[in-house]
Amino acid sequence: MSATTFIKRILGPTQRIDAESPPLTLRYADAGDAAALDRLALLDSQRAPRGVVLVAEVGGELWAAISLDDHHAVADPFRPTGELVALLVQRARQLRRSSLGTLDRVPRVWPEAGYDRAALS
């Protein structure tokens, strides 16, 4: 069995992206995303990501998110988000490596609520 076949078996089925697929955007979350992140966390039966958060937005809706501080991820379980979470994990690792020490300049999602402090401890 080739390495490619092995990886495909581990990852499971993938989705095809065609020209009519809605656009995908990876971006930092801001304070306006707090309600959508809470909704994702409730759907996923998890806590919301804390601190600096990267989100995957599909067609203008948040489908998945990950904390850059502790790599805690949430995703909509009713949508095909497995590959989005893998993409967010990879991007979070890249950002951590390339910007160690500079993430303090990125706005945190809940600066007044104390969520960011919990993620750093």
C-alpha positions as CSV (number, residue, x, y, z in Angstrom):
1,M,0.0,0.0,0.0
2,S,1.4,3.4,-1.0
3,A,1.7,6.2,1.5
4,T,-0.9,8.2,-0.4
5,T,-3.4,5.4,-0.2
6,F,-2.7,4.9,3.5
7,I,-3.2,8.6,4.2
8,K,-6.5,8.6,2.3
9,R,-7.7,5.7,4.3
10,I,-6.9,7.4,7.6
11,L,-8.5,10.7,6.6
12,G,-11.6,9.1,5.2
13,P,-13.8,10.4,2.5
14,T,-13.1,13.9,1.1
15,Q,-15.3,16.4,-0.6
16,R,-14.9,17.7,-4.0
17,I,-14.8,21.4,-4.4
18,D,-16.3,22.7,-7.6
19,A,-16.7,26.2,-9.1
20,E,-20.1,26.6,-7.4
21,S,-18.8,26.0,-3.9
22,P,-19.2,28.9,-1.5
23,P,-15.9,30.8,-0.8
24,L,-13.8,29.7,2.1
25,T,-12.0,32.3,4.3
26,L,-9.6,31.7,7.1
27,R,-9.3,34.8,9.3
28,Y,-8.8,36.0,12.9
29,A,-12.0,36.2,14.9
30,D,-13.0,39.5,16.4
31,A,-15.4,40.5,19.1
32,G,-18.3,40.5,16.6
33,D,-17.8,36.7,16.2
34,A,-18.4,35.9,19.9
35,A,-22.0,34.9,19.5
36,A,-21.2,32.7,16.4
37,L,-18.4,31.0,18.3
38,D,-20.6,30.4,21.3
39,R,-23.2,28.8,18.9
40,L,-20.5,26.6,17.3
41,A,-19.3,25.5,20.8
42,L,-22.9,24.6,21.9
43,L,-23.5,22.6,18.7
44,D,-20.2,20.8,19.2
45,S,-20.8,20.2,23.0
46,Q,-17.5,22.0,23.7
47,R,-16.3,25.2,25.3
48,A,-15.7,28.1,23.0
49,P,-12.1,28.7,21.8
50,R,-10.3,31.3,24.0
51,G,-7.7,33.9,23.3
52,V,-6.5,34.5,19.8
53,V,-9.0,32.5,17.6
54,L,-8.7,31.6,13.9
55,V,-12.0,30.9,12.1
56,A,-13.1,29.1,8.9
57,E,-15.9,31.0,7.3
58,V,-17.8,29.3,4.4
59,G,-20.2,31.4,2.4
60,G,-20.2,34.1,5.2
61,E,-21.0,31.6,8.0
62,L,-18.6,30.4,10.7
63,W,-18.2,26.6,10.3
64,A,-15.1,26.0,12.5
65,A,-12.7,27.7,14.8
66,I,-9.5,27.1,16.7
67,S,-7.6,28.8,19.5
68,L,-4.1,29.7,18.6
69,D,-3.2,29.7,22.3
70,D,-4.2,26.1,23.1
71,H,-5.3,24.6,19.8
72,H,-8.8,23.9,21.2
73,A,-11.1,23.6,18.1
74,V,-14.9,23.6,17.6
75,A,-16.9,22.9,14.5
76,D,-20.4,22.6,13.3
77,P,-21.2,18.8,13.5
78,F,-24.0,19.1,11.0
79,R,-21.7,20.3,8.2
80,P,-18.7,18.6,6.5
81,T,-16.0,20.3,8.7
82,G,-13.4,17.6,9.2
83,E,-11.1,18.9,6.5
84,L,-11.7,22.5,7.7
85,V,-10.5,21.6,11.2
86,A,-7.4,19.9,9.8
87,L,-6.8,23.1,7.7
88,L,-7.2,25.3,10.8
89,V,-4.8,23.1,12.8
90,Q,-2.2,23.3,10.1
91,R,-2.6,27.1,9.7
92,A,-2.5,27.6,13.5
93,R,0.8,25.7,13.6
94,Q,2.2,27.8,10.8
95,L,1.1,31.0,12.5
96,R,2.6,29.9,15.9
97,R,5.9,29.1,14.3
98,S,6.2,32.2,12.2
99,S,5.0,34.7,14.8
100,L,6.1,33.5,18.2
101,G,5.9,36.4,20.5
102,T,3.9,38.6,18.1
103,L,0.5,37.1,18.7
104,D,0.0,39.6,21.5
105,R,-0.7,42.2,18.8
106,V,-3.7,40.2,17.5
107,P,-7.0,41.1,19.1
108,R,-8.4,38.5,21.4
109,V,-12.0,37.5,21.0
110,W,-13.1,38.2,24.5
111,P,-10.6,40.6,26.0
112,E,-12.9,41.9,28.9
113,A,-14.4,38.5,29.8
114,G,-11.2,36.9,30.9
115,Y,-11.4,34.0,28.4
116,D,-8.0,35.0,27.1
117,R,-6.3,34.7,30.5
118,A,-7.7,31.2,31.0
119,A,-6.1,30.0,27.7
120,L,-2.7,31.4,28.7
121,S,-2.4,29.6,32.0
